[in-house]
């Protein structure tokens, strides 16, 4: 999903996610020996841009291209659930990892001391350490009561401004160069509005209620762990 979204790229994003999930779910539903559980991946983009609203698994879908993709993506797993397979659609937030992803794209600028807020910095970022992402999936496999959507985010989302300040502190660098909204939109178009500037304050209600023990619920500790890796 990197770069501007052309109509062709948007169609590819939509179709590749839906087709693979639908084919897998349909094949498992038709199999003689079915698995007990199927975990499919979606994203917190399901919720769209929601400001300061606290978002839980039962919250309605948002508006926009990403929200539509995520809603259809989750629906594509329906053949499996209708066949009696326990089906879980994980909605993944910003993954903090030393192996790539959003954080690795931010690091060069922050390491040079030229990082900063994106726009106003008031938009909420819901994040999760990669170890908790894996740990939570293992927890889901063992927890028979979990089904349907599950938010894969840490318990304490932060604003972009707080994320920026914490990352800079973890690197012992300043963060005084905000990226203006017009520049983000000029560079990334619709993707800027739905990914970089969108606000999603997501709560991992089902993981918490089912007793998942987060290894990293504090952003500074999570960032320090990734940067030391």
Backbone as CSV, one residue per row, in Angstrom:
resi,resn,N_x,N_y,N_z,CA_x,CA_y,CA_z,C_x,C_y,C_z
1,UNK,0.817,-1.203,0.000,0.000,0.000,0.000,0.857,1.262,0.000
2,UNK,2.128,1.123,-0.345,3.032,2.266,-0.350,2.793,3.108,-1.593
3,UNK,2.921,4.453,-1.439,2.765,5.342,-2.583,1.325,5.738,-2.823
4,UNK,1.141,6.566,-3.830,-0.207,7.031,-4.160,-1.086,5.872,-4.618
5,UNK,-2.355,5.953,-4.275,-3.303,4.924,-4.686,-3.937,5.309,-6.020
6,UNK,-3.515,4.663,-7.067,-4.210,4.800,-8.350,-5.414,3.867,-8.328
7,UNK,-6.315,4.025,-9.279,-7.466,3.125,-9.347,-7.011,1.677,-9.520
8,UNK,-5.954,1.480,-10.319,-5.449,0.129,-10.524,-4.863,-0.466,-9.263
9,UNK,-4.114,0.349,-8.512,-3.522,-0.144,-7.271,-4.598,-0.454,-6.238
10,UNK,-5.624,0.376,-6.166,-6.713,0.135,-5.218,-7.449,-1.162,-5.552
11,UNK,-7.670,-1.414,-6.844,-8.335,-2.648,-7.254,-7.487,-3.858,-6.878
12,UNK,-6.169,-3.737,-7.046,-5.270,-4.844,-6.705,-5.251,-5.096,-5.207
13,UNK,-5.195,-4.025,-4.416,-5.231,-4.160,-2.954,-6.497,-4.888,-2.529
14,UNK,-7.624,-4.475,-3.073,-8.912,-5.071,-2.714,-8.986,-6.530,-3.132
15,UNK,-8.681,-6.799,-4.385,-8.897,-8.137,-4.933,-7.935,-9.166,-4.358
16,UNK,-6.671,-8.816,-4.183,-5.716,-9.798,-3.672,-6.070,-10.233,-2.257
17,UNK,-6.548,-9.336,-1.441,-6.905,-9.696,-0.075,-8.183,-10.527,-0.017
18,UNK,-9.168,-10.139,-0.796,-10.435,-10.868,-0.758,-10.337,-12.237,-1.405
19,UNK,-9.715,-12.313,-2.562,-9.697,-13.578,-3.294,-8.962,-14.669,-2.529
20,UNK,-7.788,-14.344,-1.992,-7.027,-15.348,-1.253,-7.792,-15.849,-0.039
21,UNK,-8.389,-14.919,0.720,-9.135,-15.303,1.915,-10.356,-16.132,1.560
22,UNK,-11.079,-15.713,0.525,-12.294,-16.447,0.137,-11.952,-17.861,-0.346
23,UNK,-10.900,-17.988,-1.166,-10.515,-19.308,-1.671,-10.105,-20.226,-0.519
24,UNK,-9.339,-19.687,0.428,-8.903,-20.491,1.566,-10.093,-20.918,2.419
25,UNK,-10.961,-19.967,2.753,-12.112,-20.276,3.606,-13.038,-21.283,2.932
26,UNK,-13.260,-21.136,1.637,-14.134,-22.052,0.903,-13.535,-23.449,0.836
27,UNK,-12.223,-23.530,0.616,-11.554,-24.834,0.549,-11.600,-25.549,1.888
28,UNK,-11.370,-24.804,2.973,-11.428,-25.414,4.298,-12.847,-25.869,4.629
29,UNK,-13.833,-25.074,4.212,-15.220,-25.444,4.475,-15.608,-26.728,3.752
30,UNK,-15.009,-26.956,2.589,-15.346,-28.137,1.784,-14.492,-29.357,2.132
31,UNK,-13.485,-29.177,2.957,-12.574,-30.271,3.278,-13.247,-31.331,4.157
32,UNK,-12.817,-32.581,3.992,-13.360,-33.660,4.823,-12.898,-33.518,6.263
33,UNK,-11.647,-33.150,6.434,-11.113,-32.920,7.773,-10.818,-31.426,7.925
34,UNK,-11.679,-30.752,8.625,-11.567,-29.300,8.762,-10.739,-28.935,9.992
35,UNK,-10.048,-27.817,9.923,-9.320,-27.354,11.111,-10.296,-26.853,12.167
36,UNK,-9.843,-26.815,13.396,-10.704,-26.320,14.466,-10.823,-24.803,14.442
37,UNK,-9.784,-24.122,13.931,-9.782,-22.655,13.975,-9.097,-22.098,12.739
38,UNK,-9.581,-20.972,12.280,-8.965,-20.221,11.184,-8.791,-18.776,11.642
39,UNK,-7.560,-18.267,11.548,-7.286,-16.858,11.854,-6.989,-16.146,10.547
40,UNK,-7.749,-15.112,10.244,-7.492,-14.304,9.057,-7.089,-12.899,9.485
41,UNK,-6.313,-12.249,8.652,-5.778,-10.930,8.997,-6.588,-9.821,8.352
42,UNK,-6.878,-8.813,9.148,-7.483,-7.582,8.661,-6.701,-6.447,9.318
43,UNK,-7.273,-5.284,9.440,-6.542,-4.153,10.002,-7.493,-3.194,10.689
44,UNK,-6.933,-2.337,11.548,-7.777,-1.353,12.225,-8.261,-0.278,11.257
45,UNK,-7.788,-0.329,10.017,-8.368,0.530,8.984,-9.859,0.292,8.825
46,UNK,-10.345,-0.826,9.344,-11.779,-1.151,9.363,-12.601,-0.001,9.948
47,UNK,-12.022,0.696,10.930,-12.781,1.710,11.663,-12.781,3.076,10.992
48,UNK,-11.925,3.277,9.991,-11.874,4.579,9.349,-11.298,5.646,10.264
49,UNK,-11.505,6.903,9.910,-10.999,8.034,10.682,-12.048,8.433,11.713
50,UNK,-11.772,8.188,13.012,-12.822,8.335,14.022,-12.476,9.306,15.151
51,UNK,-11.462,10.149,14.961,-11.172,11.165,15.968,-10.807,10.567,17.307
52,UNK,-11.456,11.057,18.381,-11.146,10.626,19.740,-12.028,9.472,20.226
53,UNK,-12.899,8.961,19.369,-13.805,7.883,19.766,-13.020,6.625,20.134
54,UNK,-13.365,5.991,21.262,-12.753,4.720,21.630,-13.414,3.604,20.842
55,UNK,-12.608,2.823,20.146,-13.121,1.819,19.219,-12.861,0.417,19.747
56,UNK,-13.925,-0.358,19.847,-13.831,-1.753,20.274,-14.343,-2.653,19.155
57,UNK,-14.227,-3.945,19.344,-14.583,-4.881,18.280,-16.017,-4.719,17.806
58,UNK,-16.904,-4.305,18.678,-18.312,-4.161,18.281,-18.603,-2.818,17.613
59,UNK,-17.624,-1.930,17.545,-17.838,-0.627,16.904,-18.117,-0.813,15.419
60,UNK,-18.926,0.078,14.872,-19.310,-0.020,13.461,-18.108,0.216,12.563
61,UNK,-18.238,-0.250,11.327,-17.194,0.009,10.333,-17.191,1.491,9.979
62,UNK,-16.026,1.985,9.572,-15.915,3.377,9.178,-16.177,3.558,7.698
63,UNK,-15.832,4.744,7.213,-16.021,5.072,5.802,-14.655,5.221,5.144
64,UNK,-14.616,4.986,3.838,-13.382,5.155,3.089,-12.930,3.863,2.441
65,UNK,-11.919,3.967,1.609,-11.430,2.820,0.858,-10.917,1.709,1.776
66,UNK,-10.053,2.046,2.738,-9.499,1.012,3.613,-10.569,0.341,4.451
67,UNK,-11.517,1.115,4.937,-12.608,0.535,5.717,-13.409,-0.448,4.871
68,UNK,-13.660,-0.087,3.619,-14.388,-0.987,2.720,-13.598,-2.268,2.469
69,UNK,-12.283,-2.124,2.247,-11.439,-3.301,2.014,-11.476,-4.230,3.224
70,UNK,-11.303,-3.672,4.416,-11.272,-4.494,5.626,-12.615,-5.173,5.881
71,UNK,-13.692,-4.457,5.662,-15.020,-5.056,5.856,-15.233,-6.234,4.895
72,UNK,-14.897,-6.040,3.617,-15.053,-7.111,2.633,-14.079,-8.256,2.896
73,UNK,-12.889,-7.920,3.347,-11.852,-8.908,3.669,-12.350,-9.855,4.762
74,UNK,-12.932,-9.275,5.805,-13.448,-10.097,6.898,-14.633,-10.944,6.439
75,UNK,-15.474,-10.368,5.605,-16.638,-11.109,5.114,-16.227,-12.297,4.244
76,UNK,-15.044,-12.212,3.620,-14.583,-13.287,2.745,-14.308,-14.579,3.502
77,UNK,-14.149,-14.505,4.816,-13.898,-15.711,5.611,-15.182,-16.404,6.043
78,UNK,-16.327,-15.863,5.630,-17.613,-16.386,6.089,-17.843,-17.863,5.765
79,UNK,-17.413,-18.377,4.595,-17.641,-19.811,4.342,-17.079,-20.715,5.432
80,UNK,-15.967,-20.339,6.013,-15.366,-21.154,7.072,-16.226,-21.127,8.331
81,UNK,-16.644,-19.946,8.744,-17.462,-19.864,9.955,-18.811,-20.534,9.766
82,UNK,-19.371,-20.433,8.577,-20.658,-21.085,8.307,-20.534,-22.603,8.304
83,UNK,-19.314,-23.094,8.064,-19.081,-24.542,8.089,-18.752,-25.046,9.491
84,UNK,-18.786,-24.162,10.474,-18.550,-24.567,11.852,-17.117,-24.432,12.321
85,UNK,-16.247,-23.837,11.508,-14.867,-23.594,11.915,-14.824,-22.317,12.744
86,UNK,-14.184,-22.386,13.906,-14.045,-21.156,14.711,-13.143,-20.193,13.941
87,UNK,-13.719,-19.076,13.557,-13.024,-18.141,12.681,-12.801,-16.820,13.405
88,UNK,-11.561,-16.341,13.364,-11.178,-15.091,14.032,-10.576,-14.156,12.998
89,UNK,-11.095,-12.932,12.944,-10.537,-11.908,12.058,-9.750,-10.928,12.915
90,UNK,-8.421,-10.998,12.854,-7.621,-10.085,13.666,-7.484,-8.744,12.945
91,UNK,-7.680,-7.668,13.691,-7.545,-6.310,13.170,-6.262,-5.722,13.731
92,UNK,-5.251,-5.641,12.871,-3.902,-5.325,13.313,-3.644,-3.818,13.255
93,UNK,-3.026,-3.300,14.315,-2.634,-1.900,14.363,-1.226,-1.709,13.812
94,UNK,-0.575,-0.616,14.191,0.788,-0.326,13.747,1.743,-1.267,14.487
95,UNK,2.410,-2.143,13.750,3.289,-3.139,14.360,4.686,-2.553,14.539
96,UNK,5.197,-2.627,15.764,6.549,-2.166,16.063,7.499,-3.351,15.962
97,UNK,8.404,-3.285,14.999,9.288,-4.406,14.722,10.621,-3.899,14.182
98,UNK,11.675,-4.695,14.372,12.961,-4.357,13.798,13.133,-4.982,12.419
99,UNK,12.075,-5.623,11.924,12.167,-6.349,10.655,11.431,-5.654,9.515
100,UNK,11.031,-4.403,9.721,10.332,-3.685,8.658,9.100,-2.983,9.189
101,UNK,8.185,-2.629,8.295,6.955,-1.979,8.697,7.090,-0.481,8.850
102,UNK,6.065,0.123,9.457,5.985,1.583,9.551,7.146,2.183,10.334
103,UNK,7.535,1.549,11.438,8.597,2.104,12.276,9.913,2.209,11.511
104,UNK,10.239,1.197,10.732,11.504,1.208,9.996,11.541,2.327,8.957
105,UNK,10.369,2.713,8.446,10.322,3.832,7.493,10.514,5.175,8.200
106,UNK,10.154,5.235,9.483,10.305,6.476,10.243,11.734,6.695,10.725
107,UNK,12.440,5.618,11.006,13.708,5.711,11.731,14.778,6.577,11.062
108,UNK,14.990,6.514,9.753,16.073,7.328,9.185,15.954,8.812,9.518
109,UNK,14.757,9.372,9.358,14.567,10.790,9.652,14.771,11.078,11.134
110,UNK,14.228,10.216,11.992,14.361,10.456,13.436,15.806,10.298,13.897
111,UNK,16.531,9.365,13.319,17.935,9.181,13.703,18.790,10.370,13.289
112,UNK,18.358,11.064,12.226,19.082,12.258,11.793,18.621,13.504,12.533
113,UNK,17.622,13.354,13.425,17.132,14.486,14.188,16.183,15.388,13.437
114,UNK,15.604,14.875,12.345,14.679,15.703,11.565,13.279,15.102,11.538
115,UNK,12.966,14.284,12.527,11.614,13.742,12.635,10.679,14.751,13.266
116,UNK,9.386,14.449,13.199,8.399,15.346,13.801,6.998,14.822,13.626
117,UNK,6.039,15.555,14.188,4.631,15.180,14.059,4.212,15.138,12.595
118,UNK,3.231,14.309,12.316,2.578,14.339,11.015,1.317,15.189,11.171
119,UNK,1.273,16.310,10.495,0.153,17.225,10.643,0.088,17.777,12.053
120,UNK,-1.109,17.813,12.617,-1.298,18.365,13.965,-0.720,17.469,15.047
121,UNK,-0.585,16.163,14.736,-0.128,15.211,15.736,-1.226,14.759,16.682
122,UNK,-2.454,15.241,16.484,-3.543,14.880,17.400,-4.198,13.544,17.047
123,UNK,-3.889,12.997,15.872,-4.504,11.736,15.473,-3.957,10.584,16.320
124,UNK,-4.852,9.656,16.679,-4.477,8.544,17.533,-3.817,7.439,16.725
125,UNK,-2.774,6.845,17.319,-2.073,5.705,16.730,-2.219,4.509,17.674
126,UNK,-2.757,3.431,17.169,-2.910,2.211,17.963,-1.843,1.221,17.510
127,UNK,-0.964,0.865,18.390,0.253,0.123,18.056,0.298,-1.198,18.796
128,UNK,1.209,-2.084,18.361,1.445,-3.335,19.061,2.873,-3.789,18.763
129,UNK,3.561,-4.290,19.776,4.903,-4.841,19.569,4.764,-6.173,18.824
130,UNK,5.720,-6.464,17.952,5.652,-7.690,17.149,5.567,-8.943,18.022
131,UNK,6.233,-8.940,19.176,6.164,-10.114,20.047,4.756,-10.321,20.589
132,UNK,4.049,-9.223,20.876,2.666,-9.358,21.338,1.741,-9.775,20.199
133,UNK,2.047,-9.350,18.985,1.240,-9.785,17.846,1.298,-11.309,17.720
134,UNK,2.495,-11.858,17.795,2.661,-13.317,17.720,2.063,-13.995,18.948
135,UNK,2.336,-13.430,20.118,1.805,-14.006,21.347,0.291,-14.021,21.381
136,UNK,-0.322,-12.944,20.896,-1.783,-12.872,20.895,-2.393,-13.880,19.921
137,UNK,-1.719,-14.110,18.791,-2.219,-15.126,17.856,-2.159,-16.519,18.482
138,UNK,-1.086,-16.794,19.197,-0.982,-18.076,19.899,-2.072,-18.197,20.956
139,UNK,-2.339,-17.106,21.654,-3.407,-17.063,22.657,-4.767,-17.350,22.012
140,UNK,-5.015,-16.774,20.848,-6.286,-16.989,20.140,-6.451,-18.456,19.763
141,UNK,-5.372,-19.077,19.300,-5.445,-20.489,18.916,-5.874,-21.363,20.082
142,UNK,-5.470,-20.986,21.292,-5.774,-21.798,22.476,-7.084,-21.404,23.156
143,UNK,-7.634,-20.254,22.809,-8.806,-19.724,23.526,-10.073,-19.975,22.722
144,UNK,-10.755,-21.053,23.043,-11.916,-21.469,22.257,-13.062,-20.463,22.280
145,UNK,-13.103,-19.589,23.270,-14.197,-18.622,23.367,-14.006,-17.426,22.435
146,UNK,-12.809,-17.263,21.875,-12.558,-16.124,20.996,-12.965,-16.462,19.563
147,UNK,-13.788,-15.615,19.005,-14.190,-15.759,17.606,-14.626,-14.393,17.080
148,UNK,-14.717,-14.282,15.763,-15.070,-12.994,15.170,-13.897,-12.033,15.225
149,UNK,-14.155,-10.735,15.129,-13.065,-9.752,15.116,-12.360,-9.644,16.458
150,UNK,-11.037,-9.495,16.413,-10.226,-9.276,17.612,-9.213,-8.176,17.299
151,UNK,-9.248,-7.110,18.081,-8.317,-5.997,17.883,-6.923,-6.374,18.378
152,UNK,-5.939,-6.294,17.473,-4.556,-6.629,17.812,-3.777,-5.337,18.000
153,UNK,-3.979,-4.730,19.154,-3.302,-3.490,19.524,-2.961,-3.560,21.008
154,UNK,-1.982,-2.763,21.432,-1.635,-2.665,22.843,-2.733,-1.903,23.593
155,UNK,-2.792,-2.048,24.925,-3.872,-1.424,25.689,-3.853,0.095,25.727
156,UNK,-2.706,0.726,25.391,-2.596,2.169,25.550,-2.215,2.845,24.224
157,UNK,-3.201,3.207,23.400,-2.897,3.953,22.175,-2.358,5.333,22.535
158,UNK,-1.668,5.961,21.594,-1.094,7.285,21.828,-1.405,8.174,20.627
159,UNK,-1.318,9.477,20.841,-1.440,10.382,19.703,-0.147,10.345,18.891
160,UNK,-0.227,10.814,17.669,0.977,10.884,16.845,2.039,11.766,17.500
161,UNK,1.603,12.842,18.159,2.550,13.727,18.853,3.264,12.992,19.976
162,UNK,2.522,12.179,20.740,3.141,11.423,21.828,4.064,10.341,21.272
163,UNK,3.648,9.694,20.193,4.498,8.678,19.567,5.810,9.316,19.099
164,UNK,5.691,10.471,18.461,6.865,11.188,17.962,7.814,11.548,19.103
165,UNK,7.261,12.093,20.164,8.081,12.494,21.322,8.772,11.285,21.946
166,UNK,8.048,10.179,22.061,8.600,8.982,22.696,9.677,8.343,21.838
167,UNK,9.453,8.279,20.531,10.459,7.718,19.631,11.736,8.561,19.651
168,UNK,11.573,9.871,19.619,12.738,10.760,19.659,13.518,10.582,20.960
169,UNK,12.789,10.450,22.071,13.453,10.258,23.362,14.198,8.933,23.407
170,UNK,13.588,7.901,22.822,14.221,6.590,22.807,15.514,6.606,22.001
171,UNK,15.575,7.472,20.986,16.763,7.604,20.141,17.706,8.702,20.621
172,UNK,17.293,9.427,21.665,18.060,10.579,22.170,18.291,11.606,21.066
173,UNK,17.213,11.921,20.353,17.265,12.886,19.265,16.129,13.904,19.442
174,UNK,16.269,15.080,18.859,15.146,16.040,18.878,14.090,15.620,17.855
175,UNK,12.911,16.167,17.993,11.835,15.917,17.016,11.087,17.232,16.830
176,UNK,11.638,18.102,16.011,11.137,19.477,15.926,10.757,19.881,14.506
177,UNK,10.622,18.901,13.628,10.316,19.215,12.238,8.990,18.565,11.818
178,UNK,7.856,19.146,12.180,6.570,18.564,11.792,6.395,18.559,10.280
179,UNK,5.662,17.561,9.806,5.363,17.456,8.376,3.995,18.093,8.139
180,UNK,3.898,19.180,7.382,2.608,19.857,7.180,1.606,18.960,6.460
181,UNK,0.337,19.158,6.779,-0.722,18.348,6.164,-0.679,18.452,4.646
182,UNK,-0.486,19.664,4.122,-0.517,19.830,2.671,0.601,19.036,2.009
183,UNK,1.756,18.929,2.678,2.879,18.196,2.109,2.606,16.693,2.095
184,UNK,1.977,16.194,3.167,1.638,14.771,3.229,0.620,14.419,2.149
185,UNK,-0.397,15.275,1.996,-1.411,15.016,0.987,-0.845,15.139,-0.419
186,UNK,0.053,16.091,-0.612,0.676,16.260,-1.925,1.484,15.026,-2.303
187,UNK,2.181,14.454,-1.322,3.035,13.305,-1.598,2.261,12.004,-1.730
188,UNK,1.212,11.824,-0.923,0.565,10.518,-0.838,-0.914,10.506,-1.212
189,UNK,-1.517,11.653,-1.430,-2.900,11.697,-1.860,-3.860,11.058,-0.874
190,UNK,-4.748,10.207,-1.369,-5.776,9.579,-0.538,-5.170,8.734,0.580
191,UNK,-4.033,8.104,0.304,-3.391,7.286,1.330,-3.023,8.123,2.545
192,UNK,-2.638,9.371,2.341,-2.292,10.250,3.457,-3.490,10.434,4.379
193,UNK,-4.654,10.659,3.805,-5.851,10.907,4.601,-6.305,9.663,5.356
194,UNK,-6.159,8.486,4.744,-6.705,7.274,5.350,-5.701,6.499,6.193
195,UNK,-4.417,6.800,6.055,-3.406,6.076,6.824,-2.625,7.017,7.741
196,UNK,-1.980,8.022,7.179,-1.059,8.862,7.954,-1.775,9.892,8.826
197,UNK,-2.923,10.374,8.367,-3.642,11.419,9.106,-4.886,10.903,9.819
198,UNK,-5.269,9.663,9.551,-6.474,9.099,10.167,-6.238,8.828,11.649
199,UNK,-7.282,8.987,12.441,-7.212,8.806,13.886,-8.015,7.582,14.286
200,UNK,-7.332,6.613,14.928,-7.990,5.369,15.348,-7.539,5.009,16.751
201,UNK,-8.423,5.276,17.704,-8.138,5.022,19.125,-8.773,3.673,19.492
202,UNK,-8.004,2.621,19.287,-8.555,1.266,19.347,-8.184,0.579,20.661
203,UNK,-9.158,-0.134,21.224,-8.967,-0.858,22.480,-9.007,-2.365,22.213
204,UNK,-8.065,-3.141,22.798,-8.070,-4.599,22.607,-9.001,-5.295,23.600
205,UNK,-10.272,-4.986,23.528,-11.232,-5.434,24.525,-11.234,-6.955,24.692
206,UNK,-11.269,-7.677,23.563,-11.379,-9.138,23.647,-10.103,-9.776,24.185
207,UNK,-8.944,-9.251,23.805,-7.704,-9.803,24.330,-7.617,-9.594,25.838
208,UNK,-7.993,-8.409,26.288,-7.944,-8.111,27.723,-8.921,-8.997,28.496
209,UNK,-10.161,-9.084,28.018,-11.185,-9.853,28.738,-10.887,-11.352,28.737
210,UNK,-10.125,-11.823,27.738,-9.792,-13.254,27.674,-8.487,-13.573,28.396
211,UNK,-7.860,-12.549,28.982,-6.706,-12.776,29.834,-5.362,-12.807,29.143
212,UNK,-5.247,-12.210,27.956,-3.939,-12.212,27.311,-2.982,-11.300,28.086
213,UNK,-1.796,-11.811,28.459,-0.829,-11.002,29.220,0.118,-10.249,28.281
214,UNK,-0.153,-9.002,28.036,0.698,-8.210,27.142,2.124,-8.116,27.693
215,UNK,3.105,-8.361,26.818,4.499,-8.180,27.197,4.877,-6.697,27.164
216,UNK,4.250,-5.963,26.235,4.568,-4.546,26.057,3.273,-3.732,25.982
217,UNK,2.941,-3.070,27.081,1.789,-2.178,27.091,2.220,-0.718,27.199
218,UNK,3.525,-0.501,27.432,4.093,0.844,27.523,4.894,1.126,26.259
219,UNK,4.596,2.238,25.582,5.227,2.534,24.301,6.740,2.683,24.427
220,UNK,7.231,3.385,25.434,8.672,3.589,25.562,9.411,2.260,25.712
221,UNK,8.868,1.369,26.528,9.515,0.064,26.692,9.486,-0.735,25.396
222,UNK,8.377,-0.627,24.662,8.266,-1.345,23.397,9.280,-0.825,22.377
223,UNK,9.387,0.496,22.282,10.346,1.088,21.338,11.788,0.774,21.736
224,UNK,12.090,0.858,23.020,13.435,0.547,23.481,13.802,-0.893,23.127
225,UNK,12.851,-1.815,23.290,13.109,-3.209,22.980,13.384,-3.415,21.495
226,UNK,12.609,-2.734,20.656,12.796,-2.867,19.205,14.135,-2.272,18.797
227,UNK,14.459,-1.115,19.325,15.689,-0.421,18.904,16.950,-1.085,19.424
228,UNK,16.817,-1.890,20.475,17.963,-2.637,20.994,18.183,-3.950,20.238
229,UNK,17.176,-4.375,19.494,17.240,-5.677,18.823,18.325,-5.711,17.750
